[in-house]
Amino acid sequence: MKYSVVFKAVHISSKSNYIADAISRKQFHRLQQLAPEAQASPESVPPEFLLMICNKRLIYC
């Protein structure tokens, strides 16, 4: 692998993961209550990364 990146994922039900649940439901007012330190706007994905995952066919581009 070119960048030596390893991903690990664990499923957490929405009943236990309040922050992710608020984000997925676009309840940003609730997100600010749960995580006041959260940024108001999302981070942009670097174009180089998008190109890399398109070339690896990890997503449909």
C-alpha positions as CSV (number, residue, x, y, z in Angstrom):
1,M,0.0,0.0,0.0
2,K,1.4,3.4,-1.0
3,Y,0.4,5.3,2.1
4,S,0.6,2.6,4.8
5,V,-3.0,3.3,6.0
6,V,-5.0,0.8,8.0
7,F,-8.7,1.1,8.7
8,K,-10.5,-0.6,11.5
9,A,-14.3,-0.3,11.9
10,V,-16.6,-1.4,14.6
11,H,-20.4,-1.1,14.4
12,I,-22.0,1.0,17.2
13,S,-25.8,1.1,17.2
14,S,-27.3,4.5,16.9
15,K,-28.8,4.1,20.4
16,S,-25.2,4.2,21.7
17,N,-23.7,6.6,19.2
18,Y,-25.6,9.8,19.7
19,I,-23.2,12.1,17.8
20,A,-23.1,9.9,14.6
21,D,-26.9,9.6,14.8
22,A,-27.3,13.3,15.0
23,I,-25.0,13.8,12.0
24,S,-26.6,11.1,9.9
25,R,-30.1,12.7,10.5
26,K,-28.7,16.2,9.8
27,Q,-29.7,17.3,13.3
28,F,-26.9,19.8,13.6
29,H,-28.5,21.7,16.5
30,R,-28.5,18.4,18.5
31,L,-24.9,17.8,17.4
32,Q,-23.9,21.2,18.8
33,Q,-25.5,20.2,22.1
34,L,-23.8,16.8,22.2
35,A,-20.4,18.0,21.0
36,P,-20.0,21.8,21.4
37,E,-16.4,21.5,20.2
38,A,-17.5,20.1,16.8
39,Q,-16.8,22.2,13.8
40,A,-19.8,24.0,12.3
41,S,-18.8,23.0,8.8
42,P,-17.4,19.7,7.5
43,E,-13.8,19.2,6.4
44,S,-13.4,19.0,2.7
45,V,-11.9,15.9,1.1
46,P,-8.5,16.5,-0.5
47,P,-8.8,16.1,-4.3
48,E,-5.7,13.9,-4.3
49,F,-7.5,11.4,-2.0
50,L,-10.6,11.4,-4.1
51,L,-8.5,10.7,-7.2
52,M,-6.7,7.9,-5.3
53,I,-9.9,6.1,-4.3
54,C,-11.4,6.6,-7.8
55,N,-8.3,5.0,-9.3
56,K,-8.5,2.1,-6.8
57,R,-12.2,1.7,-7.6
58,L,-13.1,1.9,-3.9
59,I,-16.0,4.2,-4.9
60,Y,-17.9,4.7,-8.1
61,C,-16.7,8.0,-9.7
